[in-house]
Every structure is written in structure tokens, then in C-alpha cells.
Amino acid sequence: MMQKSIQLSEQEATLRQLLLDVSEYIGTLDGCSRPVLRFTGGWVRDKLLGTGSKDIDIGIDCMTGFKFGTLMNQYLEQPEAQAKYPKSVLGKLAKIAANPEKSKHLETVTTKIMGLEIDLVNLRKETYTEESRNPQMEFGTPEDDALRRDATVNALFYNLDKSEVEDLTGRGLEDMKRGVLKTPLSPYQTFKDDPLRVLRAVRFASRLGYRIDEEDERAMGDGEIRDALKLKITRERHQALQLIDRLDLYHTIFTDFGSDSSNAAKTDSWRRAYDQARAFDLGGPAGNGSDRSTDVIKGILLRNSDDVYHMWLLCAFVPWARALPPAPTKTKGKASLTPAATAAREGIKTDNNTVKLVDNAAMHLDNIVQIKDTTVDESPQTTSPLKRKRDQTTRETQGMAIRQWGPTWRSSVMYAILTQITESPTEDHPQLLNDYATLLSTLKDLDLLEAYQMKPLITGDILSKALEEKPGKWMSKALEMVIAWQLRNPDETDPDAAITEVMSRKKDLGLG
């Protein structure tokens, strides 16, 4: 139920008075105007809804948040302030520096006051250009700041001087009363400027139990907006996945809506996966593994932009990695998709190639982990005959595995890495990456990276004549025997030797 006015708690009232005292103090300083202060955004909305919030953004009309915070510290050193407020009233100021490359052109500050999480920010105006979807920030009026926000109900201010709610969009209070989520400006332009606002709108509508305005909903479904959202997620993959995670939107987007198992996807530790993907992609702060292991993994699995794109795509479906597959049906035909692939097909309506990529990765996950563990556990042999025997066995096992994993095996191994990152304690991540580097180095040393492309030395017709058998079901198994023999004997090129291998194992083929 929406309230018509805001009743401050004792804690909030003390905060208001402190801020007003700081404002009065600043007004007495040379070269400084007295700032007008407002509680902004989500805190106002939540107070009107009767839920309250411990996070408060404070909008300042004539200076940066950092300058205001610095002058607040200065005020609290004055004798009259020390007599009125305890020394511990203000926590440490955490400065967020200007960063024009990320559209942060003005300094802000986060701090804690009387147990409340406070952001000190100047009122801002955003300007977008066709060249960049990152806005240019500059000082703005209260109206500018309200109109730049993603929804009218999030654009309400509480003026500390007047102790009253300001609805500068002219419809925030009415939209709240009606339970409608609406952009302050044209929804088409709002979503085109920042397509990720579509995700935020869905999140707020879900959280508040509001319906999305019809015009806004039409804009969300516009082809240009959808394309812009896809492009935004592609260019800013880590930010997009982080936002989806933080706004608790995963099950809204990456879900099989026709299934009752939407909660089978586990997102508790998903952040580890997209942080690690960022580290692989950009050298981000995940900091797992040695430089050598990271270089090996990237050198083999991330050869080009397509491999990087597939890594981010698969990262989105890591939460589905351990979801139980549906019960098998008696209907003949194609095998059931893995839950991850079903979520890709039904949740984001992706193309068949992407569904297959996700399905292969999820299907072969356990086998990849097993092959990796076996490779790491095998102790190196020192004598040549034993080492050659080991290499023959390893080469056959791993080569046949890669053939089973198929042409997208690199992406499947990356999926396994990201999945195991989410399942392992942080302190184990360096060793985990070292283990995968060992697997990949072994595959490279044994010349198996392209094993999925191997062709048998002999054809089925040649085998049929040599064995004096009619073509039949035995032939595909016989040709796999030839491939396995070639993997064990990479230097052999004699077709007769391959035929001899198959003839010696006729019983295994069910032949006389």
C-alpha cells in the first residue's frame, strides 16, 4: 500500500539534520554555495511503499559527492559539531574516481553514517551519442536527474529542506498508485540509449509486482531494441551477466518455460564463472592459476573471437550444468536435450547451432572432468619402453574422447573449466587451472588437438573385401578400431597393417 508522505525513522531524522547542518556550514565558506540536498531514487520509492531501506543515495545540486564528503569531514571537526554528534557518526569515505572511459565523469563517494549505507552523488544529466552507448555525464538540474532514470517510480526525490516528496517527472506518484512501471522519457529512446534498462525494467516489475506500461512493453519487443540488447550483452558480456545475476533475473531469462524444473539452475556461485571468463578474455581480476597455466588454456581454447564468444555464451548456461536430465521417454527418435540446451532453446530462443554447442558441452562434462583427472593422476614414466606404452594408451583414450566430443571440443572443455570453478573453493582454483593446463599440454604434445578430424587409413569397402564379409553393422565399429589403432601407432601409414589389426579382432565384431 502506497503512503502519501514519508515518516522518517529516528536514525533517518538524525541523518537529515546532520546533512542540513553540513549544508549550512558549507554555505558559510568562501566560494561555496549552500547545497540543496535530496534523498533520491529507490529509498523514496521503498519508504512510500512502507518497506524502508538502509541504502540512501543523496543528491547534491552544486558539487561532486567527493567534495561534499570532504567538507562534511571538515564540519565534523568543528567544536559545535563535536558537541552535537559523536565522533563515530561518519565512516571512512570511499572515493569513486572519475573515469571518462566508463562514463564516470564526476567523482562520487560511498560511506556509512549511523549504520546507513550512503552514496553522495551530484545531480546529473546524461547525454548519449550514436557513437557510444555509454552516456556523457555532467552536472544537471533536479529535473535532469529525474528524467535520466529508468522508471518514474525510481525518479522520486525527498527534499531535505522542505521535508516533502518531489515528483519532477509529473507521474511517478500516479504510476506508483496504479502499479505501473513506466520510463520518464520515450521508452524507445530510453531502451535504445541503454538496452540493459530492459532487464532492469523486468526486474523491478517482478520485484514490485507492477505491470509494465503498454508503450514500454511494445518498445521492449521492437526489433532494433532487441538487437541493441544482444549487441550490448555481446560487447559488455561480463557486465551483462553480472547485472542479470545481481538483479536475480537468471531464471527469468535462461529458463525452460515449459518445464517445472526452472529452479534446477544453481546461481549461488555463478559469479565465479563469469569472473573467470573475464580473466580469460581481458586479463581481469579473477587471478586464478599461474600465468603459465592461463597462457596454455587461452592459447589452445581461445584461438579467435569465435572461441571467446562461445566461452561467454556457455558461461551463461553454467548454472544448468548439474541439473538432472528429464526422465527418458519410450518415444523413438532423437535423444532428449540436456537441461542446459533446453534452457537455451526455450529460454532465449537461440538457433540450432547454439543449442547443439550447449548440448555437447553439458553432455560431455563428466567425461571431460574424468579425462582431465586421469591425465593429471598418471605419473610420468622414466624408461622409454614404459613411456611409449603409456603414450600409446593415453593417445588412444584421449584421441577417441576428442572424437566423441566433436569439433566444438575446445568450447566443451572451457565449459568444464567454468563449471568446476563454480564448484570448487576459491583456494583450489589455481590448482584446478593448472590441472586443465596439464590436460591441454598433453593433448598438444601428443598431437591430438585435431583428432576429431582423423580419417581411417582404409575404407569400409576395402575392409569388406579383405575380411570377405558383406557390409553390415560391423563396419562402423571396425573403422573405429582402425582409428584407435592409428592413434596408438601415429607413425604407421601401411593400410595392410590396419587390416591385420581388424582381422585379429574379428570376434569383437561378431564375425566368424
Secondary structure by P-SEA (a helix, b strand, c coil): ccccbbbbcaaaaaaaaaaaaaaaaaaacccccbbbbbbccaaaaaaaacccccbbbbbbccccaaaaaaaaaaaaacaaaaaccccccccbbbbbcccccccccbbbbbbbccccbbbbbccbbbbbcccccbbbbccccaaaaaaacccccccccccccccccccccccaaaaaaabbbbbcccaaaaaaaccaaaaaaaaaaaaacccccaaaaaaaacaaaaaaaaaaaaaaaaaaaaaaaaaccccccccccccccccccccccaaaaaaaaaaaacccccccccaaaaaaaaacccccaaaaaaaaaaaaacccccccccccccccccccccaaaaaaaccccccaaaaaaaaaaaaaaaaaaaaaaaaaaccccccaaaaaaaaaaaaaaaaaaaaaaccaaaaaaaaaaaaaaaaccccaaaaaaaaaaaaaaaaaaacccccccccccccaaaaaaaaccccccaaaaaaaaaaaaaaaccccccaaaaaaaaaacccccccc
